[in-house]
Amino acid sequence: MTEYNETLTTTSDSRRSSQTYIVATAFLSLFALVGIAYYGLPFFYDFMTKEYGWSRAVVTSGNAVGKLLVGPLFGFIAGWMIDRYGPRRLMISGSLMMGVSLIGLGFSSSLPMFYLFWVFNALGYVCGGPLPCQVLVSRWFDKNRGKAMGIAYLGIGTGGALVPLFSAGLEKAYGWHLALAALGILIVLIALPMAWFIKEPKTKVEGKSAGDTMVPISSILKNPYFYLLAIGSMSCMGAVGGIGQHIKYYLNDLHFTQSEAAHVMSIVLVFSLVGRVLMGWLADIIHRKYVMILIYIMVGISIPLLLVPDFPGRIYLFTVLFGIGLGGNYMIIPLMAADLFGVRALGRTMGIILVADGVAESLFPMLVGVMYNDVAKSYAAGFILLICLALAGAIIVSFLPKSPVAKVD
């Protein structure tokens, strides 16, 4: 009996050690491929506009073109491969493609090359970003999945908070071309080594539930709640994408300096760290549907602060509310999907949802750019659209059920 107990203790300690490694790996992957790449690129948009003469709509269209070309074709395939073979291989290839993307974008002076490297960016995001990290964490955790996901997603906020600051320093020292290329190299150095040594769990996650039984993707696609989750998440993703891709342009219109704009962008991502921890903790103690509604409402009520007449602390009040909502937004979607459709179908489910979210997250910034009034230098129409999107998302997800809905084998 003593030897049996020692074996159990050793197994438990080994599993906890593996879980720690998994969370650290997901943290660093999200730090690099989302925090640095996604939140770092908008810092360089105004340099592209000034040097190449491209409009705001054209510069922000790169993300849309990449995701529209890659997402529908590779999103579900990537999800299927992760469910079948595990996330390791895709995370390694994703980190390499994202690094190539940023290096290429640093030296793309023609639109064809610009769009080509945005395709690499979208491939890197699909293969090495949130999708494999969500599945990786969900496979290793059940009881504390919300907390584990929240800690892993701190990587996005940490990378996003730091990247404007050292991007500003790199740009000042070496120019924006070399600064962007340096970020690409940094992404590979941070994300690839940890992903290389990922192992699959030898045992199923603790507390297996009925929702974790393998679910045919056909049953999920026939379920109306899948579309509520997809459309609801698309709405909020469109809102946060629209703000995130235009925030530096907006601050430039207010005559913020490069360092001041970087400071505001950094504060948003610092408060996203608070949002990830807070919403991850809430997701483990109350139903995740209500946490999702709260997040979408916070995003919706933060954006009007960018439209009202200026008052002391206006921008910083926005950074607090929007940052917390932003932090919880990415994390809550896979938690809801796992609750509704099970962990074993999570790769395929999120492969489709992330494609839809990516389309919204890339199209609405381009639409806001088109709606921007160059004469009045006004984002009023575009930002009102984003407010409506976020609040519509909250209404849509309110119709989601509280229990698993997919039929099991």
N, C-alpha and C positions, 0 to 999 in steps of 0.2 A: 504493500500500500504506500509506503514511504517513497519507493522508487517511482510508483505511478504518479504520486503528487508532484515529485520533482520533475518528472517528464512534462506534466501539465504546466508547471510553472515555467519551465524552459521554453515550451511551445508558446505560451502566452507572452513571455518576454520577447521572444523572437518575432512574434506577430506585431507587438507594439513597436518594436524597432523598425520593422518593415513599413508599418503604417506611417511612422515619422518620416521615413525616407520618401514615401509616396507623396505625402503632403509637401515636403521640401521640393521634390521634383516638380510637382504641379505649380508650386509657388514661383519657382525660377522660370519655368516655361511661360507662365502668364506674365511674369515680370518683364520678360524679354519680348515675347511675340505680340503681346497686347499693350502692356505698359509703355515699353520703349517704342515699338513700331507704330501702333495705332495712335497713341497720344503724343508721340514725338513728331510724327509727320506734319500735323497742322502748324507746328511752330515754323516750318520752312515754307509754307504756302505763299506768304507775302513776298518772300525772296524770289520765288518762281514768277509771281505776277510782275514784279518790278523788272527782273532781268529778261524774261522772255516775252512780256507783254500779253500774257494769257489772262483772261478774265477770271473772276472768282468762280463762275459756273464751270469753266473749263478745268481749272485746277482741281476743284472738288469732284469733277466727273471721273477722275482717274479711279477712285475707290469704287464708284458705281460700275464702271466698265469692267474692272477686274472681277468684282463679285457677280455681276450678271453673266459673264462668260464662264466663270469657274463654278459658281455655286450650283446652278441647276444640274450641271453635268457631273460634278465630283462630290457634292455634299452627301448624297445618299450613299454613293460608292464608298466614301471615306467612313461613314457610319457603319456600313455593312462590314468593311474590312476590320474595323475596331472591334465589333461584336464577334467576329470570326477569329481574328488573329491577335487581338490585343492592341493597345495603343502605341507600343514602343517604336515600331518601325516608322509609323507615320509621324511621330513626334521628332524623330531624328531627321527625316527628310524635310519636315516642315520648318525646322530651325535653319537648315541650310538654304531653303528657298527664300525664307524671309530675309536672311542676311544678304543674299544676292539681290533681292528686291531693293533694299535701301541703298546698297552700293550703286546699283544701276540708276536709281532715281536721282542720286546725287550728281549724275553726269548726263542726264537725258535732256538734251536741248531741243529735240524734235518730238512732236506729239506721238508718232508711231512708237518710238522707243519708250516714251513716257507711259503709254498704255501697256506696252509689253511688260514692263517691270511691275506695273500694277497687277497684271495677271499673276506674276510670280508672288506678289504680296498676298493676293487672295488665296493662292494655293498653299502658301505657308501658313496662313491663318486657319484654313480648313483642316490641314493635316497636323499642325502642331499647336494650335491655339486652344480655345475653350472646349471644343468637342472632345478630343482625347483626354484632356485633363478632367472633365466632368465624369467621363466613364471610369477613368483611373481611380478617382477618389470614391465614386459610388460603389465600385467593386470591392474596395477594401473597408468601407464603413457602412454601417446601417444605423446603429443606435445614436451615434454622434455625427451623423452625416452632415447636418447643417453646420455644426461648428467646424468640422474638417473642411467643408467646402468654403466656409467663410475665411478660414485661415489661408487656404490655398489662394483664394481670390484677393487676399491682401497683396499678392504679387502685382496685380494690375494697378492698384492704387499706389503702391510703393514705386513701381517703375514709372508710372504716369506723373507722380509728384516730383521725382528726381529729374526726369528727362528734360523738362523745359529749362531747368537751372543749368545742367551741364551742357545742354545744347547751346544755350546762350553763351556760355564760356568758350565752347569749342568754335562756335561761329565767329566770335570776336577774335580768337587767336589764329584760326586757320581758314576762315571763310566758310560759307554755308555748304559748298560742295563737299569738301573734305570732312566737315562735321557730320553730314548725313552718312557718308561712307563709313566713318568711324563707328557710328551707331550700328550699322549693318554687321560689322566685324564683331562688335560687342555682343550682339544678339546671339551669334553662333557660339561664342566663348562661354556665355552664361547658360544657354539652354541645352546644348548638345551633350556635354559630359554626363549630366545627371540622367538624362533620358536613355543613354546608352546602356545603363545597368538596371533598368526597370525589370522586375520579375512579376509574373502573374501570381495572384493569391493561390496558395495550395488548398485552402478551404474556402467554402462559401462565406459570405459576410454573415456576421452574427445576426440573430433575430430574423431569419428568412421568413417572409410573409407571402401570402397568396399572390400579391402583386409582383413578386420576384420570379414567378414561374414564367418560362419562355412564352412569349406572346407573338403570334404571327403578325407581321407588319400589316397584312391585309386587314386584320381585325381592328388595328389602330386607325388605319386610314378610313375605315367605314364608320368610325366613331365620331359623332359631332363634337364631342368635347376636345378632340385633338385640334379641330379647326378653331375653336374658341381660344385655346391656349396659343395656337400659332398666330392668329390675328391680333389677339390682345398683346402678345409680346412684340409683334411687329410694330404696333402703334407706339409703344413706349420706346422701342429701339429707334424708330424714326425720329422721335422727339430728342432723345439724348444725342443721337448722331448729328442731327441738325445743329444743335448747340455746340457740340464738341468740335465740329469741323469749321465752325464760323466764329468761335469765341475770340480768337486772336484778331481776325479781321474786325470784329465788333470793337475790341479794345483799341485797335489802331484808329478807328473812326473817332474814338474819344480822346485821341492824342496820348495814349499810354506809350511810354518808351518800350524798347525791346525787353529790358530787364523788368520793368513794371508788369508788362503783359505776361512774361514768364512766371513772375511771382504769383499773379492771380491764377494762372493755369495750374500752378503747383499746389496752391491752397485748395482748389477744387478737388484734386486727387488726394490730398491729405485727408479731407473730410470724407472722401470715398472709402478710406480705410476704416473710419468710424462706422460708416454705413454697412460695410461688409461684416464687421464684428457684431454690430447691433442687430442687423437683420438675420445673420446666421444664428445668433442666440435666440432671437424671437421665433425663428423657424423651427426650433427644437422644442418650444414650449407652447406655442399656439398654432392653429392650423395655418399652413403655408399660403393658402388662398388669401387670408386676411392680411398677411405680411405683404403679399404681392400687390394687393389693392393699396395698402399704405404707401408702398414705394412709388407706385404710379401717380398717386395723388401728390406726393412730395415733389416729384418732377414737374407735374402740371402747375403747381402753385409757385414754384421757384422762378419760372421763365417770365411771368409778368413783371418781376423786379427789374428786368432789363428794358422794359418799356415805359415804366412810370418816370415822372420827373425826378431828377437826381436829388438825393438827400445824403447826409453823412452816413457812411457805412453801407450804402445800398449794394454796391458790388460785392462786398464781403458777406452780407446777409444772403445774397444769391449763392455765393460759393458754399456756404454751410448747407442750405437746403438742397441745392442741386447736387452737391458732392455726396451727401448721405443717400439721396435717392439713386444717384448713379452707382454708388457702391453696391447697393442691394440688388440693382436691376439685373445684372448679368448672372448673379449667383442664384437668384430665386427660380429662374426658369427651369434649369435641370432638376432642381429639387421637386418642383411641381410635376414635371414630366415623370420622374422616378416614382412619385407617389401614385400617379394615375395609371401608368402603363408598365411599371416594373423596371428593375435595374438591367435585366438581361436583354431588354429591347431598347435600352437607353441610347446606344450608339446610333441605331437606325432612326429612332424617334427624333433625337436631337440633330441628327444629320439633316433631316428635312426642315426642322424648325429653325436651325441656324442658317440654312440657306435663305429661308423666308425673312428672318431677322436681318441677315446681311444685305438683302435687297433693299429693305426698308431703311436700314442704317446708312446705305450709300446713296439711294435715290433722293431721299428728302433733303440732305445737305445740298445736292445739286439743284433741287427745286427751290430751296431757300435762296441759293445764289442767283437763280433766274429771277426770283421775285424781289431781289434787293434793288432798292431805288438809288441809282448812282447819283442822281441830281441832289436829292435830299439826304443822301447817305443814311437811309432808313431801312431797318430790318423789321419794321412794324408788321407788315402783312405776313412775312415768313414766320416770325415768332408767334403770331396769333395762331397760325396753322399748327405749329408744334404744340402749343398749349392744348388745343382741341384734340390733337392726337393722343397726348398723354392721358387726358381725362377720359377719352373714349376707351383707351386700353383698360383703365380701372373699371369702367362699366362692364366691358366685355368679360373680363376675368371674374367678375362677381357672380356670373352664371355657372362657373365651374363647380363640380360637386366636391364633397369633402372626403370621398372614399374612392378606392381603385375602381376603374370603370371598364378596363379591358378584359375581354373574355380569356380565360386561361385554358391551356390544353388539358 
